[in-house]
Structures are given as structure tokens and as C-alpha cells.
Amino acid sequence: MPIFSYQAITETGSTTSGEIEADSIEGANSILASQGFIPTQVREERPALGGVQFSNILEMLTPIKAPELILFTKQFNTMIRAGVSMMRLLEVLEDQAENPKLKKILSTMRQDIKEGASLYDAFRKHPRVFSPLYCSMIKAGEASGALPEVLDRLTYIIEHEQKVKSEIKAALMYPIIVVSFLFIAFIVLLTGVVPKFVSIFKNAGLTLPLPTQICMLMYQFLVNFWYLIIAGILIGGGFLFFYLRTDPGKLARDTFLMKLPLVGPVFVKSAISRFASIFAILQSSGVDVLESMDILTGTIGNAAISNELHGIKDRLAEGRGISGPLSEARYFTPMLINMVAVGEESGNLESMMSDVAKHYDTEVEYSTKKLSQAIAPILTVGLAAVVGFFALSIFLPMWDLTLMTK
């Protein structure tokens, strides 16, 4: 259905603008009139690239990143505390937004609220930008009348998650770069260096040693079947890409990552920290335990732990408390379970979970540094093995050639 951009006058006399879907310009005018608007300008957005809207392409190329979401949440909170009306607040934020996708979302939200939707309903219509956790926090703050305090906690958790992700990415960046250059060096040596020396050795009538023969076998396979290699990589990569987007694929990926010797503990501790911090914030915001488990299942960011949380929720519904079901699940550490048990007994679960989150934040930071330190010698050994293999492939026959000339 075509999309029309419009400018109109509202019932209060103010101007508004946005986009609307309709069959024709007349249909767009009718829809606007039924919403109480007086259209002043309605025009169809010009399609580009085979009918795809240019604005939609721009939105896909400019996703809303975590720093932009953090800034939006802080600005939203500041204006709420200042007593700015919701309509005026969204209008100001829309004007200030630089991201076209966020600008369009704010325009839609302003229209939804004007038509009587709650703030929670306006947020949850955009799940790709505002997570279930974000929307549930908005709902809790709206219901309790403590929206600024809830937004403070929400800002903290978004910043916290962004910090943890940045630390893990920084730890993995160095090995990824080293492995990439190592692979490039391997291909260059295999295709550009070794064959030239081998031709010299064969002309001299030398019997090639085993490392050199292996190199030549790999070289011939690469030269003769390069198209099969590329096709295999593309097909395998495509299959893996789509498989990892399915629920079984996500479960297999996260289970595998948490079992890896060096990387696994980082992912486990990061997930526990996320669980504890989100659970503490939801408890302090007045969200009940069962609903908290629903939110955590969708926002924990780890399919293996989400799968465990499904079973925990069922046992919680039977009235078995929290620490008991947690102790029966995998991946949850004894420290977390003991702190939950103490929090339940003392009625201070929120504080206990905050302490657990802080502890595992420190653990993640330490494990990340330990990972970086452990990867360096492993990469050094791998680099030495590759260089040594090619050195043997070249220098062993060269040594034989030297002996022949004597």
C-alpha cells in the first residue's frame, strides 16, 4: 500500500506532520479527516529502486544504536521530570532526533497517544527498537506513577549492557584481526611463494619432503577446485546464517559458546550478571515475579538460559519459591542461588540481586582481561606453527639442494 506524507491542522489549531498508508490521496485525506485533522498537504512518497521507498532504505541503513537509545531515554526522562506534557515532549524529541528511523517512530508514537493510546502501547508497537524489558519498565512506571525513577533504572541497565558488550567485543577484536591476517598470509605463501620454489626443486631433480608435498597438494586443490571452495563457503555460511536465526539454532549456538574453554565462562557470567541486574530492577519497579520471568525470558539474550527460565516459571507458578527452581536449572551458579535464598528469607531480594550483579560485573571484567591474556600465547603458538610449516616446506628441499651442489 502506498505511503503518503502529510501536513495537517489539529483540533487545537496546531500543526502536525507524519506518514500514513492509504490506497490513494483521497483515501489519505479521508483517514486524516476521520482522525480530526484538516489536511493542508498530502503527497505520495516517491518510490526508488524498484518501488522500495527511499526513506525505508535509509531507515534500514541507519538502525537505532545503543548510544542513541540511551540518549533518547535520558532526554525523555529529563523532560518528564521538568513537567513537559507528553505531546510536547514527543514533538521536541522528534524535532531533535537525527536518526530518520527514530524520528518516524516518535511521529507515530505521538499520533498513537493523541488517539488515546497509553504510553506503554505506543512503545510496544516498535519491538525492534524498544525491547520487552524497555516496554515493561515503561508500563510499570506508568502504572505506579514513578516513571522518572523507572527511567533512571532503565538508563542504567542499557548503559550497563552496552559496557559489557563493548568489553567482550574489545577482548575478541585482537584475536579476530590476528587470525584474519594469519589466514591471508597462509593463502599468499601457499599460492605465491611455495610453488615458485617447488618448480626450482623439481627442475633440480629433488625428491620433495613430506611438508612440501602437503603444501603442493593444498595448492593444487585450491587452484583446481577454488569454485567448489567458494560455493561451499557461501552455501555453508548462508545455511548457518539462517539456521542461527531460528530458535533451535540460537539454542545450539549459545549452548556451544558457554561450553568453550576460555570464552564460555565469560558468556555464563555475563548472562548471570544480566539476569541479576534486570531482576533487581524489575523487583524495585513493582513487577511481580512471574511477569519478571516472562520479561527475562525475552531479554536475557541467551537462548540456553531462556530455555531454562521457561521451566523455572512453571515451577514458580506452583508456589515453590525462587531459589528452589533456580537450583534445579543449569548455568545458575551456587552464589546466585544462595543470594536469592537469603533475599527471599530476609525480604530483601532486590538488594541481594543488585549485589550479585555488581559481583558478576567484576567477574566479567576480570574474565575478559584473562581471556585477552590467554589468547595471546595461543595465537603466538598458531603463528609459529604456520610459519614453521612453510619454513620446513621451503628450507628442507633447499638444504638437500645445497648438499647436491657440494
C-alpha positions, -999 to 999 in steps of 0.1 A, spaced: 0 0 0 14 35 -9 27 57 19 17 94 19 34 122 39 11 148 52 9 181 70 -24 189 88 -40 212 114 -52 195 146 -84 203 165 -64 226 188 -51 246 159 -15 233 160 2 218 130 13 182 127 30 160 101 38 124 95 32 95 72 1 74 66 -8 44 45 -37 47 21 -49 35 -13 -49 70 -28 -46 107 -19 -84 108 -15 -82 79 9 -54 95 29 -75 127 32 -105 107 44 -84 89 70 -69 122 83 -104 138 84 -117 108 104 -89 114 129 -100 150 134 -72 166 112 -76 192 85 -51 182 58 -31 211 43 -7 190 22 -8 153 13 17 138 -12 28 103 -21 64 94 -12 83 87 -44 94 51 -48 130 43 -56 149 11 -66 120 -9 -80 93 6 -58 111 5 -25 107 37 -6 139 57 -3 130 66 33 126 29 41 161 21 26 175 50 47 159 35 78 174 1 72 209 16 67 206 37 99 195 14 127 190 28 162 221 20 181 225 17 219 241 51 224 212 67 205 187 48 226 205 58 258 204 95 248 168 93 239 159 77 273 179 104 292 162 132 272 128 116 277 135 113 315 147 149 318 116 163 301 93 141 322 109 155 354 105 190 340 68 185 337 66 188 299 34 174 285 37 141 266 26 155 233 50 184 235 78 161 248 75 138 218 73 167 194 105 182 207 123 148 207 111 142 171 125 176 160 158 169 177 162 133 165 189 129 139 182 93 131 154 91 105 141 58 119 138 73 154 122 104 140 95 84 122 88 62 153 84 93 175 59 107 150 39 75 151 40 74 189 28 110 191 -1 101 168 -10 70 188 -10 89 221 -31 116 206 -57 89 196 -58 78 232 -32 50 234 -12 46 266 25 53 267 32 15 270 10 8 240 28 34 220 62 20 229 54 -17 224 43 -11 187 81 -8 179 96 -41 193 127 -38 171 138 -6 189 122 -9 223 127 -44 238 101 -62 260 122 -51 290 120 -15 279 83 -16 273 76 -35 306 96 -9 326 76 19 309 44 0 318 55 -4 355 64 33 357 32 44 341 11 23 365 30 33 396 33 70 388 71 67 393 81 69 356 112 91 362 126 67 388 119 38 364 136 56 335 167 61 357 169 24 363 163 17 326 191 41 316 214 23 340 207 -11 326 210 -1 289 244 16 297 255 -14 317 247 -39 289 264 -17 264 295 -16 286 296 -54 289 291 -59 252 319 -34 244 343 -52 268 336 -86 252 340 -71 217 372 -54 226 386 -87 240 377 -106 208 389 -79 184 426 -86 187 424 -124 180 400 -118 151 424 -94 135 454 -117 141 436 -148 127 424 -128 96 460 -117 88 473 -152 95 448 -166 70 458 -140 44 495 -148 49 487 -186 46 470 -181 12 498 -158 -1 525 -182 9 506 -212 -4 498 -197 -38 526 -173 -44 558 -184 -27 559 -222 -23 550 -231 -60 579 -210 -73 604 -228 -50 589 -262 -59 595 -256 -96 631 -250 -89 634 -281 -67 617 -303 -94 640 -290 -121 670 -299 -99 656 -335 -97 650 -334 -59 626 -356 -41 602 -333 -22 599 -339 15 565 -345 32 558 -308 43 564 -296 7 542 -324 -8 514 -314 16 518 -278 5 516 -287 -31 485 -309 -26 468 -280 -9 479 -256 -36 466 -279 -64 433 -284 -46 429 -247 -42 438 -240 -78 416 -268 -93 386 -266 -71 385 -229 -60 349 -226 -73 338 -255 -51 355 -240 -21 338 -206 -27 304 -223 -33 308 -244 -1 317 -213 19 287 -194 5 262 -222 9 275 -232 44 276 -196 55 241 -189 42 228 -221 59 245 -212 92 232 -176 90 196 -187 86 199 -216 110 212 -193 137 182 -171 133 159 -200 143 151 -210 179 169 -243 177 199 -226 161 201 -199 188 199 -226 214 227 -247 198 249 -216 194 245 -203 230 249 -238 244 281 -243 224 295 -209 233 290 -215 270 309 -248 268 340 -233 252 371 -235 275 381 -198 276 351 -179 261 324 -200 279 329 -186 314 327 -150 301 293 -157 284 280 -175 315 290 -147 339 277 -121 316 243 -138 314 241 -142 352 250 -105 356 223 -95 332 198 -118 349 205 -104 384 206 -67 373 173 -69 353 156 -90 380 166 -64 407 153 -35 386 120 -53 378 115 -60 415 122 -24 426 98 -12 399 69 -33 413 68 -60 386 57 -94 401 80 -124 399 61 -144 372 59 -114 349 96 -107 356 104 -143 345 85 -136 313 104 -104 306 138 -121 315 130 -150 291 127 -125 262 155 -101 272 183 -123 287 199 -125 253 209 -162 257 186 -189 243 200 -216 265 193 -197 297 159 -185 283 150 -222 278 158 -228 315 137 -198 326 107 -214 309 109 -243 333 116 -221 362 85 -201 356 63 -232 355 77 -243 389 73 -207 403 36 -209 394 33 -239 417 44 -217 446 78 -233 451 97 -201 457 126 -188 435 158 -204 449 145 -240 446 137 -238 409 169 -219 402 189 -247 419 174 -273 396 183 -254 365 217 -254 347 240 -225 343 229 -207 376 259 -206 400 257 -216 437 264 -180 447 234 -167 428 211 -194 442 224 -187 478 219 -150 475 184 -155 461 176 -178 491 189 -152 516 169 -125 498 137 -145 500 142 -152 537 150 -116 546 126 -100 522 155 -81 506 157 -98 473 162 -66 453 193 -57 473 207 -92 470 203 -92 433 220 -59 430 250 -72 449 251 -103 427 250 -81 395 279 -60 408 299 -91 417 295 -107 383 302 -73 366 336 -75 383 339 -112 373 331 -104 337 357 -76 336 383 -100 352 374 -129 329 376 -106 298 411 -95 308 421 -131 315 407 -141 281 429 -115 264 460 -127 282 453 -163 274 446 -158 237 479 -140 231 501 -171 237 477 -194 218 479 -171 188 516 -170 191 518 -208 190 494 -209 160 515 -183 142 547 -202 149 531 -235 137 521 -219 103 554 -201 98 573 -233 108 553 -255 85 561 -232 55 597 -228 66 601 -266 66 584 -269 32 609 -245 17 642 -250 36 642 -288 38 645 -292 0 667 -262 -2 691 -280 23 690 -311 0 698 -288 -30 728 -274 -11 741 -308 -4 738 -318 -41 759 -288 -52 788 -297 -29 
